[in-house]
């Protein structure tokens, strides 16, 4: 997919592998791959702006808004649906989890693994 230097920390880019568009993200030095397709209306999910965080408010904060998941959230440029990049979890719809493509660095090259059994990741049960 390219040399590790082409994926600086805090950035992402869309690559094509075997005809699939995949967003490759470098978050804190760890690499993640997501399909460049939002399940809402097939928008180009990974062509949105840089990964950011999101606001949540729940009982644990007394319903005060709190900024969480810094640099781990991508929003679809078409309608703003947000996804947690490390898990693929849609933040608005708990039943929607994107397929994840394993990404690793081998001898300085960023490599995405494609297979029919690519992972669907669930977030940890412990909340944000």
HELIX and SHEET records of a PDB file:
HELIX    1   1 UNK A    4  UNK A    6  5                                   3    
HELIX    2   2 UNK A   45  UNK A   47  5                                   3    
HELIX    3   3 UNK A   59  UNK A   61  5                                   3    
SHEET    1   A 3 UNK A   2  UNK A   3  0                                        
SHEET    2   A 3 UNK A 109  UNK A 112 -1                                        
SHEET    3   A 3 UNK A 103  UNK A 106 -1                                        
SHEET    1   B 5 UNK A  12  UNK A  17  0                                        
SHEET    2   B 5 UNK A  20  UNK A  27 -1                                        
SHEET    3   B 5 UNK A  30  UNK A  35 -1                                        
SHEET    4   B 5 UNK A  99  UNK A 101 -1                                        
SHEET    5   B 5 UNK A 119  UNK A 120 -1                                        
SHEET    1   C 4 UNK A  52  UNK A  56  0                                        
SHEET    2   C 4 UNK A  66  UNK A  75 -1                                        
SHEET    3   C 4 UNK A  82  UNK A  84 -1                                        
SHEET    4   C 4 UNK A  89  UNK A  90 -1                                        
END                                                                             
